[in-house]
């Protein structure tokens, strides 16, 4: 069982039998209330480790190019790059929140109008995006690994090229300049959560995989 189609393809490329590989994503427990769009803060949020593979240098570089007109950006998390990033973000509308509880991190996501995942190395899944979807918060993600598939069906965000600050800037600035689009993506994010990433949806997927495995095992034992 792989967490994404991208991960499944990597396993198959490594030699595992394609017909026995199934995809079942992670899920978000519970059914959180969402903050109405009209009550959200006009800000963007990043949640994650402040390290090179998470793309935070690229994110801050895009904000530097955007300048004073950039929307407020909340950086939630900590890591070895924090000092460097704080220096880079001087005089910009960027706030470093630091390490917080899981509950507070999700609240930060739920109050924002856009979540950014600028990862530059493969993620196993991209769970923070699903946390955003549960809160009705759309995501802009880098075009790498499993992340692009998360925002496509239904449309719940968009993608930019990993490690490319200009691509990130153009993508986020275009989205931010279209409030109606952001709100529509927010509805798409919540719809994606309900369709694919709830406990019930995940349980259904798992049972279907087990049933297929049992059926395949029965055929093998009986030579069907």
C-alpha positions as CSV (number, residue, x, y, z in Angstrom):
1,X,0.0,0.0,0.0
2,X,1.5,3.3,-1.1
3,X,0.5,6.8,0.0
4,X,0.3,8.2,-3.5
5,X,0.4,7.3,-7.1
6,X,3.8,8.8,-7.3
7,X,5.1,6.6,-4.5
8,X,3.4,3.5,-6.1
9,X,5.3,4.2,-9.4
10,X,8.6,4.4,-7.5
11,X,7.9,1.0,-5.9
12,X,7.0,-0.5,-9.3
13,X,10.1,1.0,-10.9
14,X,12.1,-0.7,-8.1
15,X,10.7,-4.1,-9.1
16,X,7.5,-4.7,-7.0
17,X,4.6,-6.1,-9.0
18,X,2.3,-3.4,-10.2
19,X,-0.8,-5.5,-9.9
20,X,-0.2,-5.9,-6.2
21,X,0.5,-2.2,-5.4
22,X,-2.4,-0.1,-4.2
23,X,-2.8,3.5,-3.3
24,X,-4.3,4.7,0.0
25,X,-3.5,8.2,1.1
26,X,-3.2,9.4,4.7
27,X,-6.3,10.9,6.3
28,X,-7.3,13.7,8.7
29,X,-9.1,12.4,11.8
30,X,-12.4,14.0,12.7
31,X,-14.4,16.7,10.9
32,X,-13.1,20.1,12.0
33,X,-15.1,23.2,11.8
34,X,-13.8,25.7,9.2
35,X,-13.4,29.4,9.6
36,X,-15.7,31.3,7.3
37,X,-13.9,32.8,4.4
38,X,-15.0,36.3,5.2
39,X,-13.5,36.0,8.7
40,X,-10.1,34.8,7.7
41,X,-6.9,36.9,8.0
42,X,-5.4,38.2,4.8
43,X,-2.3,36.2,5.1
44,X,-0.3,33.2,3.8
45,X,1.1,30.5,6.0
46,X,3.9,28.0,5.8
47,X,4.0,25.1,8.3
48,X,7.0,22.8,8.5
49,X,10.7,22.3,9.4
50,X,13.0,25.2,8.5
51,X,15.5,23.2,6.6
52,X,16.7,23.2,3.0
53,X,14.6,20.4,1.6
54,X,11.4,22.2,2.6
55,X,12.1,25.1,0.2
56,X,11.9,27.9,2.8
57,X,14.8,29.7,1.2
58,X,13.0,29.8,-2.1
59,X,9.8,31.0,-0.3
60,X,11.6,33.8,1.4
61,X,13.4,34.8,-1.8
62,X,10.1,35.1,-3.5
63,X,8.8,37.4,-0.7
64,X,12.0,39.5,-1.0
65,X,11.3,40.0,-4.8
66,X,7.7,40.8,-4.0
67,X,8.7,43.4,-1.5
68,X,6.5,45.6,0.7
69,X,3.3,44.8,-1.2
70,X,3.6,41.1,-0.4
71,X,0.8,39.7,1.9
72,X,1.7,38.9,5.5
73,X,3.5,35.5,5.7
74,X,3.4,33.4,8.8
75,X,6.3,30.9,9.2
76,X,5.2,28.2,11.6
77,X,8.0,25.8,12.7
78,X,11.7,25.9,13.6
79,X,14.9,24.5,12.3
80,X,18.6,25.2,11.5
81,X,17.8,27.8,8.9
82,X,15.8,30.1,11.1
83,X,18.5,32.7,11.8
84,X,19.4,32.9,8.1
85,X,15.7,33.2,7.1
86,X,15.0,35.9,9.7
87,X,17.9,37.9,8.3
88,X,16.6,37.5,4.8
89,X,13.1,38.6,5.8
90,X,14.1,41.8,7.5
91,X,11.7,44.7,6.7
92,X,9.3,42.3,5.0
93,X,5.8,41.4,6.2
94,X,7.0,38.0,7.5
95,X,6.5,36.7,11.1
96,X,8.3,33.7,12.5
97,X,5.9,32.0,14.9
98,X,8.3,29.2,15.9
99,X,7.5,25.7,17.1
100,X,3.9,25.3,18.3
101,X,1.5,22.5,19.2
102,X,-0.2,20.5,16.5
103,X,-3.5,22.1,17.5
104,X,-2.1,25.6,17.2
105,X,-0.4,24.8,13.9
106,X,-3.7,23.6,12.5
107,X,-5.4,26.8,13.8
108,X,-2.8,28.9,11.9
109,X,-3.6,27.0,8.7
110,X,-7.4,27.4,9.3
111,X,-7.2,31.1,9.7
112,X,-5.1,31.8,6.6
113,X,-6.3,32.2,3.0
114,X,-3.4,30.2,1.4
115,X,-1.0,27.5,2.5
116,X,2.4,27.2,0.7
117,X,4.3,23.9,0.4
118,X,7.6,24.8,-1.4
119,X,9.3,21.4,-0.9
120,X,12.3,20.7,-3.1
121,X,12.8,17.1,-2.2
122,X,10.3,14.3,-2.5
123,X,7.7,14.2,0.2
124,X,6.2,10.8,1.1
125,X,2.7,12.3,0.9
126,X,2.3,16.0,1.9
127,X,0.1,15.6,5.0
128,X,0.1,19.3,5.8
129,X,-1.8,20.0,2.6
130,X,-4.5,17.6,3.8
131,X,-4.6,19.4,7.1
132,X,-5.2,22.5,5.1
133,X,-8.0,20.8,3.0
134,X,-9.7,19.7,6.2
135,X,-9.7,23.4,7.3
136,X,-10.9,24.6,3.8
137,X,-7.6,26.3,3.1
138,X,-6.2,25.9,-0.5
139,X,-2.5,25.1,-1.1
140,X,0.1,26.3,-3.6
141,X,2.6,23.4,-3.9
142,X,5.9,22.7,-5.7
143,X,5.7,20.6,-8.8
144,X,7.6,17.6,-7.3
145,X,6.7,14.1,-6.1
146,X,3.1,13.5,-5.0
147,X,2.3,17.2,-4.2
148,X,0.8,18.3,-7.6
149,X,-1.8,15.5,-7.6
150,X,-3.1,16.7,-4.3
151,X,-4.4,20.0,-5.7
152,X,-5.8,18.9,-9.0
153,X,-9.1,17.1,-8.4
154,X,-11.1,19.0,-7.4
155,X,-9.1,22.2,-7.9
156,X,-7.9,23.2,-4.5
157,X,-4.7,25.1,-5.4
158,X,-2.0,25.3,-8.0
159,X,1.7,24.4,-8.6
160,X,5.0,26.1,-9.2
161,X,8.4,24.9,-10.2
162,X,10.5,23.7,-7.2
163,X,13.5,25.8,-6.2
164,X,12.4,28.6,-8.5
165,X,11.6,31.7,-6.6
166,X,10.3,33.6,-9.7
167,X,7.9,30.8,-10.4
168,X,6.7,30.7,-6.8
169,X,6.3,34.5,-6.9
170,X,4.4,34.6,-10.1
171,X,2.1,31.8,-9.0
172,X,1.3,33.1,-5.6
173,X,1.0,36.7,-6.7
174,X,-1.4,35.7,-9.5
175,X,-3.6,33.7,-7.0
176,X,-3.5,36.3,-4.3
177,X,-4.7,38.9,-6.8
178,X,-7.8,36.9,-7.5
179,X,-9.8,36.6,-4.2
180,X,-12.7,34.8,-5.9
181,X,-10.4,32.2,-7.2
182,X,-8.8,31.6,-3.7
183,X,-12.3,31.3,-2.2
184,X,-13.3,28.8,-4.9
185,X,-10.1,26.8,-4.2
186,X,-11.0,26.8,-0.6
187,X,-14.3,25.2,-1.3
188,X,-12.5,22.7,-3.5
189,X,-10.1,21.9,-0.7
190,X,-12.9,21.1,1.7
191,X,-14.6,19.0,-1.0
192,X,-11.4,17.1,-1.6
193,X,-11.2,16.4,2.2
194,X,-14.7,15.1,2.4
195,X,-14.3,12.9,-0.7
196,X,-10.9,11.4,-0.1
197,X,-9.3,12.2,3.2
198,X,-11.8,11.5,6.0
199,X,-11.6,8.5,8.4
200,X,-14.6,6.9,6.7
201,X,-13.2,7.4,3.2
202,X,-9.9,6.0,4.3
203,X,-11.5,3.0,5.9
204,X,-13.5,2.2,2.8
205,X,-10.3,2.3,0.7
206,X,-8.5,0.0,3.1
207,X,-11.3,-2.5,3.1
208,X,-11.4,-2.5,-0.7
209,X,-7.7,-3.2,-0.8
210,X,-8.0,-6.1,1.7
211,X,-10.9,-7.6,-0.3
212,X,-8.8,-7.5,-3.5
213,X,-5.9,-9.1,-1.7
214,X,-8.1,-11.8,-0.3
215,X,-9.6,-12.5,-3.7
216,X,-6.2,-12.6,-5.3
217,X,-5.0,-15.0,-2.6
218,X,-8.0,-17.3,-3.2
219,X,-7.4,-17.4,-6.9
220,X,-3.7,-18.2,-6.4
221,X,-4.5,-21.1,-4.0
222,X,-7.1,-22.6,-6.3
223,X,-5.1,-22.0,-9.5
224,X,-7.8,-19.7,-11.0
